[in-house]
């Protein structure tokens, strides 16, 4: 059954789980149901979720072209199986969402030290600052 959400002026929310032709839903839609706190009528809250789009691209982590999240997860699974077969150590590669605060770095601390080590070993050129 779908869930319909309604809100009044005092920002109190009410969720109704019913069919589209339920008489209770019709009362809320017609503005005949009032809030117990502020005595104002409820208005329907419309919400939607847009799916993220993954364009076809070559992904370096799996070494192949991917065009969807499902394809990316399948490629990670194949890569995990290949590394497990080669090393004998169980691997389970998973995609990382960098918008997740538990995964994303809190600061850029350590980046300068990493860069300086790479310059010292000759892997990268020193960065040039523009004055």
VENHU-V993991 format. One record per pair of residues at least 24 apart in sequence whose C-alpha atoms are under 10 Angstrom apart, sorted by the first residue. I is the first residue (numbers start at 0). GAP is how many residues later the second one is. Records with the same first field share a line. If there is no record, write none. Layout:
# VENHU-V993991
I->GAP ; GAP
This chain:
# VENHU-V993991
3->24 ; 40 ; 41 ; 42 ; 43
4->37 ; 38 ; 39 ; 40 ; 41 ; 42
5->35 ; 36 ; 37 ; 38 ; 39 ; 40
6->28 ; 33 ; 34 ; 35 ; 36 ; 37 ; 38
7->25 ; 26 ; 27 ; 28 ; 29 ; 30 ; 31 ; 32 ; 33 ; 34 ; 35 ; 36 ; 37
8->26 ; 28 ; 29 ; 30 ; 31 ; 32 ; 33 ; 34
9->25 ; 27 ; 28 ; 29 ; 30 ; 32
10->24 ; 27 ; 31
11->24 ; 25 ; 26 ; 30
12->29 ; 30 ; 31 ; 32
13->28 ; 29 ; 30 ; 31
14->29 ; 30
60->32 ; 34
61->31
68->26
